[in-house]
Each structure stands twice: as C-alpha cells, then as structure tokens.
Amino acid sequence: MNTTETKDPKSNSTVVDTSDALVTSPDPLHPANLIPELCKGFYHLGWVTGTGGGISIRDNDKVYIAPSGVQKERIQPSHIFVLPYPQPSDVVQRTFLRKPSIPLKESACTPLFWAAFDLRNASACIHTHSQHAVMATLLWGNKEGAEPVFRVSGLEMIKGIRWGGVEGAMSYLDELVVPIIENTPHEEDLRDSMAQAIKDYPKAAAVLVRRHGVYVWGSTWELAKTQAECLDYLFELAVKMRLAGIDTDWRPEA
C-alpha cells in the first residue's frame, strides 16, 4: 500500500495527504465515485435530506467516508475522507490517510460505521433519517417494560434481508427483529449503545435509533443498499399495518 500519511521530520507530526490521488479513479465502482452517487440516490428517496445520514464503504485496508454537514446530493469525490483499517473506533485515536483540501469534517456517523465493520465484518454501512424508520421506533418497543425492538413477519420483502446483515437470506416466514436504541444529543455518543445492540442481537441486520433513523450494513455495498431498501419498505408497510389494526406478527396456520 502506498501510504499517504507521513511524518514531518522538523515537527515530528503526522502529515495527512490532501491531494485527490486516493479518491480519483475512472472506475465508477471506486468507493469515492460510489459514495456521491449513492448519497444522491438516497437524497431523492428522502433518506438523507438536510445534510443528515450517509454511507461508508470499506475496501480492504481503507475506509471511505462522506463528510459531515454537506448536502448529500452535492457530494463530490474530492470531499471523501480515507482512513486506514483496522484502527480503534475511538474518536481521539482516529487517523486518516486522506482529508479534503477544503475545511470539512468526517461524518459524525464514523464511530457507528466502525461498529458494523468491526462487529459484523461489514464492507458498507448506510445511515438514513427515513421517516418510515423513525415512525417504526415510535410504534414499537416504546412502552415501559417492552423489549426495545421492531418485529415483523409474514412479508415477502423479509427475503431481501440477510441474517446478521452478512449471512444467508431470511425467509418471509422468519421473524425480522431490529433492535432500537435511544437517541443522544451527539451522534458519536451512540457508539457504545449501537455496539451493544449488535452484540445482543447477532442475527439483526440493522439498528434503529429512536426518533432519529436507522443504520444498515452488508458484506458488500450492494447488499447494504438492497437491505436498506427492503428494510425501509418493511418499516413503512408495518407502520401502516399497525395503524390500520392489522397484526404484523403473521404465521401460517398449521
């Protein structure tokens, strides 16, 4: 690997590359090209409006992350941060291979993305502020003593979800369970509760954040994307079913 992180012999400090070498490629599937394209698509779905949400892609020993506070439909490859993998998820210890030349900050979701990489061996993680996801957190697991999870079964789109987000496909007869964690004022403070939810629900493909949104991951960016789409469909439909008084825990008669 040609590292772009070097030491300044005069100050002994780390110098991080701000050139475009790590984010310039004619390959449309290069992470630095994919992230802007995907974010634009998510924007038009209403998932990442108002600069919220985002996506990170891990490509072997590098992680590509979108900037924070930038309109997601206008992200350019030159805005992408590149980090080495693996490394501790702690914000203080985070190091970079490449930063944009203009003053931008990496996504506040970075510690949450890292939890999916470390605990699920995911290659991509998507965070959306979908209204369907938020509504699901308001209708499930919100009563005192209730298990903080979203549950649904008997719907065809469950077949688009992988066990744990990275294993074999589920059946429409399987019960889909997505843990719900409580929101915090600062996104990075969700790291510990998300990591605990991933450990507590090893078969879950996502984590919902109450009154906030959802994190979805996959073994490839394609699977992360399709699972995010399937989950959003299921959140929307299950919310409509519950509001219509239809049982979302369907089982075929024996």
C-alpha positions in Angstrom: 0.0 0.0 0.0 1.3 3.5 -0.8 0.6 5.3 2.4 -0.2 9.0 2.1 0.3 9.6 5.8 3.9 10.8 6.5 6.0 12.3 9.3 7.3 15.8 9.1 10.9 15.5 10.2 11.0 19.0 11.6 7.9 18.8 13.8 7.6 15.0 14.1 3.9 15.5 13.4 1.7 13.5 11.1 1.0 15.0 7.7 -2.1 13.8 6.0 -2.5 13.9 2.2 -5.0 16.4 0.9 -4.4 15.6 -2.7 -7.0 13.7 -4.8 -4.8 10.7 -5.5 -6.8 8.3 -3.3 -10.2 9.5 -4.5 -9.6 9.8 -8.2 -10.4 6.8 -10.4 -12.1 6.2 -13.8 -13.8 3.2 -12.3 -17.4 4.0 -11.5 -17.3 1.4 -8.7 -14.5 3.0 -6.9 -15.8 4.0 -3.4 -15.0 7.6 -3.9 -17.3 7.6 -7.0 -19.9 5.3 -5.5 -20.5 7.3 -2.3 -21.6 10.5 -4.1 -23.7 8.5 -6.5 -25.4 6.6 -3.7 -25.9 9.6 -1.5 -27.6 11.4 -4.4 -30.0 8.5 -4.8 -30.7 8.4 -1.1 -31.4 12.1 -1.1 -34.1 11.6 -3.7 -35.6 8.8 -1.6 -35.9 11.3 1.3 -33.4 9.4 3.4 -30.6 12.0 3.7 -32.2 15.4 3.4 -30.9 18.4 5.3 -27.3 17.0 5.2 -28.2 14.1 7.6 -27.3 10.5 7.1 -24.7 9.0 4.9 -22.7 5.9 3.9 -19.3 4.5 4.4 -17.5 1.8 2.3 -14.7 -0.4 3.5 -12.4 -1.6 0.7 -9.8 -4.0 2.2 -7.4 -1.8 4.3 -9.1 1.5 3.5 -12.4 3.1 4.7 -14.0 5.8 2.6 -16.4 8.2 4.4 -18.5 11.1 3.3 -18.2 14.5 5.0 -20.4 15.8 7.7 -22.7 18.8 7.3 -22.6 18.7 3.4 -25.7 18.5 1.2 -25.7 14.8 0.4 -26.9 15.2 -3.2 -23.9 17.5 -3.9 -21.0 15.5 -2.6 -18.0 15.2 -4.8 -15.2 12.5 -4.8 -12.8 15.2 -3.6 -14.9 15.6 -0.4 -14.3 12.0 0.7 -12.2 11.1 3.7 -10.0 8.0 3.6 -9.0 6.2 6.8 -6.8 3.1 7.4 -8.5 -0.1 8.5 -8.3 -1.6 11.1 -7.9 1.0 13.8 -9.6 1.9 17.1 -13.0 3.4 16.7 -12.4 6.0 19.5 -12.6 9.5 18.1 -9.4 10.7 19.8 -7.3 7.9 18.3 -8.7 8.1 14.7 -6.1 8.5 12.0 -6.5 9.4 8.3 -4.8 8.6 5.1 -6.5 11.4 3.2 -8.6 14.5 4.0 -10.3 17.0 1.6 -8.2 20.1 0.9 -11.2 22.3 1.9 -12.3 22.6 5.5 -14.7 19.6 6.0 -15.2 17.2 8.9 -15.7 13.5 8.5 -19.2 12.1 9.1 -20.3 12.2 12.7 -21.5 8.6 12.0 -17.9 7.4 11.7 -17.8 5.6 15.1 -21.2 3.9 14.3 -19.9 2.8 10.9 -16.9 1.3 12.6 -19.0 -0.8 14.9 -20.5 -2.5 11.8 -17.1 -3.1 10.3 -15.6 -4.5 13.5 -18.5 -6.5 14.9 -20.1 -7.7 11.6 -17.1 -7.6 9.3 -19.3 -5.5 7.0 -18.0 -3.8 3.9 -20.5 -1.0 3.8 -22.8 0.8 6.3 -25.7 3.1 5.5 -27.3 5.6 7.8 -30.7 7.1 6.9 -33.1 9.5 8.5 -36.0 7.9 6.8 -39.4 8.9 8.2 -40.5 5.2 8.0 -37.7 4.2 10.2 -38.4 7.0 12.7 -42.1 6.0 12.8 -41.2 2.4 13.5 -39.3 3.5 16.6 -42.3 5.4 17.8 -44.7 2.4 17.5 -42.5 -0.5 18.6 -40.7 -1.0 21.9 -41.9 2.3 23.3 -43.9 1.1 26.3 -42.5 0.7 29.8 -41.1 -2.8 30.2 -41.3 -3.6 26.5 -38.3 -5.1 24.7 -36.8 -2.3 22.5 -37.2 -4.0 19.2 -39.1 -3.7 15.9 -40.7 -7.1 14.9 -42.5 -8.2 11.8 -43.1 -11.5 10.0 -45.0 -12.9 7.1 -44.0 -10.3 4.5 -42.3 -11.1 1.2 -39.6 -8.4 1.4 -38.1 -10.1 4.5 -36.4 -12.4 2.0 -34.2 -9.4 1.0 -32.6 -9.3 4.5 -29.6 -11.4 5.4 -29.1 -12.9 8.9 -26.9 -10.5 10.7 -26.8 -8.5 7.6 -23.9 -10.6 6.2 -25.0 -14.2 6.2 -27.7 -16.3 4.4 -31.1 -14.8 3.3 -34.1 -14.9 5.6 -37.5 -16.4 4.7 -40.7 -14.5 4.6 -41.8 -16.8 7.4 -38.9 -15.8 9.6 -39.5 -13.0 12.2 -37.4 -9.9 11.4 -36.1 -8.3 14.6 -34.3 -5.0 14.6 -33.1 -3.6 18.0 -34.0 0.0 18.9 -31.6 2.2 20.8 -32.3 5.6 22.4 -31.1 8.7 20.7 -28.4 11.0 22.1 -27.7 14.8 21.5 -24.5 13.9 19.7 -24.3 11.2 17.1 -20.9 9.8 18.2 -22.3 9.2 21.7 -24.5 6.4 20.1 -21.3 4.3 19.5 -21.5 2.2 22.7 -25.2 1.5 22.6 -25.1 0.6 19.0 -22.2 -1.8 19.6 -24.1 -3.4 22.5 -27.2 -3.8 20.4 -25.2 -5.5 17.6 -23.7 -7.9 20.2 -27.1 -8.5 21.9 -28.9 -9.2 18.6 -26.3 -11.2 16.5 -28.9 -12.0 13.8 -30.0 -8.4 13.3 -29.1 -6.7 10.0 -29.6 -3.2 11.3 -30.0 -1.0 14.4 -32.8 1.6 14.7 -32.3 4.8 16.7 -35.4 6.1 18.3 -36.7 9.4 16.9 -33.6 9.5 14.6 -33.2 6.8 11.9 -31.5 3.5 11.1 -28.1 2.0 10.5 -27.9 -0.9 8.0 -24.9 -2.8 6.9 -23.9 -5.6 4.4 -21.0 -7.7 3.3 -20.9 -5.6 0.1 -22.2 -2.1 -0.7 -24.8 -3.7 -3.0 -26.2 -5.9 -0.2 -26.1 -2.9 2.2 -28.1 -0.9 -0.3 -30.7 -3.6 -1.1 -31.2 -4.4 2.6 -31.7 -0.7 3.4 -34.3 -0.6 0.6 -36.0 -3.7 1.9 -36.0 -2.6 5.5 -37.4 0.8 4.6 -40.2 -0.9 2.7 -40.9 -3.1 5.7 -40.8 -0.2 8.2 -43.3 1.7 6.0 -45.7 -1.3 5.5 -45.5 -2.4 9.1 -46.3 1.1 10.3 -49.3 1.2 8.0 -50.5 -2.2 9.1 -50.2 -1.3 12.8 -52.1 1.9 12.3 -54.8 0.0 10.4 -55.1 -2.5 13.3 -53.5 -5.4 11.2 -51.3 -7.9 13.1 -47.7 -7.6 11.9 -46.8 -11.0 13.5 -48.4 -13.3 11.0 -47.8 -17.1 11.0 -49.4 -19.6 8.5 -52.0 -21.9 10.0 -50.6 -25.4 10.8 
